[in-house]
């Protein structure tokens, strides 16, 4: 009975993001009937249908809603899988996808784009570059430590503080206009999502997710003690480096186009473990599915709460904090 229940929940969670994705295409100030939406989505395959579709409807679906939802799907999956991977790697349920200084590095890179470089360097490029640089610094500083796991986590805190200080320095000299644009980016949002953002981030996210999902059975070994993992023939240094590099790339790619969206990578893996168990062969793909679902739903609610749009990063934090307090009481049982 328990096995049948897990199979049902697994199938449900895997199908859920696609159902939510299709339903979210209807969310917005402009109401589009299901029949018209269906024709609009298929109009590139059937050119004769396009003549019966209002140009405004075509633009709303293909220029606004579709790229935004696809980006939410990719970003949510990337953040959730990164969080689940790092929690297993560090054997710590409180680790999230930003623990290695990615968020602070990306924030500093974005601040340079908005305040210093202007339109010459897009924030997507500068935030991605400095997010990767932050992790490179963490790995370089901590590589000779006798306690690598503890050293990496502590070094991540130090590097985060360093880039946060640099961010404050840039903010101090910023003009009011550039400071406003920077703050809006730091809150995390998807309102400017377009096909260009997908072209930049989706290949990196898709490749990184493929690597982590292919390795998912190895996370069960990596979550053991180092002595047990070595006895099974695992090359720990290589495996850990692959995980760290891959999670860095997909988290940096997601952050560069969506800003800092917190709590997805911390809470979603906990929810999956509570539902399905701690087997990483299931935790990683289901975290991707649930993370994508959560971010799409959060974005739908954030842009429907009021006449103005609430940044989705604020909404995920407001929901994530009380939910995490509830999960703290059950986390010990899940990880034992």
Secondary structure, DSSP 8 states (H G I E B T S, - for coil): -HHHHHHHHHHHHHHHHHHHHHHHTT-SSS---HHHHHHHHHTTT-HHHHTTS-HHHHHIIIIIIHHHHHHHHHHHHHHHHHHHHHHHHHT-TT--TTTTSHHHHHHHHHHIIIIIIGGGS-HHHHHHHHHHHHHHHHHHHHTT-SSHHHHHHHHHHHHHHHHHHHHHHHHHH--HHHHHHHHHHHT---TT--HHHHHHHHHHHHHHHHHHHHTTTHHHHHTS-HHHHHHTT--HHHHHHHHHHHHHHHHHHHHHHH----SHHHHHHHHHHHHH-S-HHHHHHHHHHHHHHHHHHHHHHHTTSSSS---HHHHHHHHHHHHHHHHHHHHHHHH-
